Amino acid sequence: MNAVAERVKAARAVVNRVSPMALLVRLGIFVVVWAGLLLAFPAQLFSARALLALTVVAVLPAAGPRRVWPTFAALVTVAGWVMASAGYDRPIALWRLLAVAATLYLGHTLCALAAVLPYDAVVDPDVLVGWLTRAAAVVLATSVVGVVLAWLGGIGGADGFQAATVAGLLVAVVLSGLLGWLLRRR
């Protein structure tokens, strides 16, 4: 019984020391992951029980960003996307694809920030603004490249898919070469 009282006392001390910035980052994780889940899953599945389950999936990475929960939430989001497009014949809309990809990335990067941010850390707001600005730049650049590649896929009828595939492979090869060069440069 003494051990339980000690754990409760320790938990109370943790709650009393939580900084607003750490709490804000974890709230951001919840909101972004939950939005991604709502965008990915088909609307036909939204019952009270399903929404509760999706809310629990969104709470898990916010509560434990250093654990397996961010990966679990991303896999559930991708599974919802696949289920909606394959099982419920929802057409793949570019805006929805970009929004789900953006929420997956933002959830991942916010979990990375929360994983290194102690719960009682005093953080300058400029740190969070800089982190989110870099994340927004990545999302914007990726969205632009995605739209361009989707446009390239529509050029030339059936041959457009081949052009988009070749363009995607070229981008992957160039990025891999760039990363390898940067790694060797160290």
N, C-alpha and C positions, 0 to 999 in steps of 0.2 A: 504494500500500500504506500510505503514511503517513496518508492521509485516512481509511482504514478504521480504523486504530489510534486516530486522534483521535476518531472517532465512538464507538468502543467505550469509550474513556476517558471521554467526555462522558456516555454512557449509564450507565456505572458510577457516576459522580458524581451523576447524577439519582436512581438507585436508592438510593444511600446517604443522600440528603437527604429522601426521601419521609417525610412526617409520618404518624403513625397515623390522624389524623382524616381526612385526604384519602384515605387508603387505605380507611378504613371507609366513606366516602361512595361510593367507586367499587365497593366490595363490595356495598353496598346497591343500587346501580344494577343490578349483575349479578343479584342475587337477585330483585329486583322484576321486572325484564324477563323473566327466565327463568320465574318463576311465571306471569306474564301469558301467555307463549307456551304453557306447559303447559296453562293453563286454556282458551285459545282454540282450540288445534288439537284435532282429533278423536283419540281414543285409538287408532283403527285405524291411524293413521300412525306410531305410536311404535315405530320400529325403532332399532337402534343407530346407523345412518347418519343417520336423521332427528333423533334426539336430539343427535347430534354437531353437526349443522347448526344446530339451535335453540340449542345452547350457544354456538356461534360467533356467532350473531346477538345473543345476550345479552352476550357479551364485548365486542363492537364499541362499543356506546355507553359502556360502562364505561372502555374504553381511550381513546376519543376523543369526549368529551361536547360539544366545541365544533364538531365536524364534522357531517356529514350522518347519522351513524350512529344517533342517537336517533330521527330521523324514519324512517329505514329500519326500525328495530326496531318502531316503532309501526305502520308500514304492513304489515309481516310479521304482526304480531299481529292486526290487523284482517282481513287476508287469511285467516288461519287461522280466525278467527271466522266469516267469510262462508262459507268452504269447509265448515266443520263444520255450519253451519246449513242451507246450501243444497245442498251436494254429498253430505253424509252423513246428512241428515235428522235431525240432532240437534235435539230440541226446545229452544226458547229458554227457559231457566230464568232467573228474575229474579236469583237469587243468583249465578249464573255471569256474567250480564251486568254486575251491579254489581261483582263481583270483577275482571273484565277491565278495566272502566272505571277502577276504583281503581288497578290496577297500571299502566295507561297514564298516569294522572295522576301517580302517585308516581314512576314512571320519568322522566317529563318534568321534574318539579320537582327531583328529585335530580340530573339531568343539568344543569339550570340552576345549581344550587349548585356542582356540580363544575366547571362551565365558568368560574366566577368565582373559584374557590378554587385558588390556586397549589398545586402538588404538595408544596411544602415549607413551607406555611403552618402556623403554630402557632395553632390555633383553640380557643377556649374551648368546652367541651362544651355550655354553655348556648346557644350559637349554633345548634348542630345540633338540640338539643332544641326550641328555639323554632321552627326551620324545620319540623321534623317535626310539631310540635303544630299549626301553621297548616295544614299539608298534611292532617293528620288531620281538622281542622275542616271543610275544604273537601270532603273525601271523605264525611264524615258528612252534611253539609248536602245535598250532591248526591244521596246515597243516599236520604235522607228525601224529597226532592223527587221522585226517580225512583219510589219506592214509591208515593207519593201519586198521581202521574200514572198509574202502572200501575193503581192501584185505580180512579181515575176512568175509565180506559179500559174497565173491566169493568162499569161502571154503565150500565144501560139497553140491554143486549144489543148490537145492531149500531150503535145510536146512540152507544154508549160511546166508540167510536173517534173519532167526531166531537167529543165533549166533551174527550177527551184532546188532540186536535189543536188545538182552540181554546184550551185551557188552556196548552199548550206555546207557541203563538203569542203569547198574552198575556204569558207569562213572558219570552219573547224580546224582545218590544216594550218591556216595562217595563225590562228590563236594558239594552237598547240606549239607551233614553232616559236612564236613570241614568248610564250611561257617557258619553254625550254631554254631559249636564249637568255631570258632574265634569270633563270635558275643557275645557269653556267656562269653568268657574269658575277655572281657572288663570289 
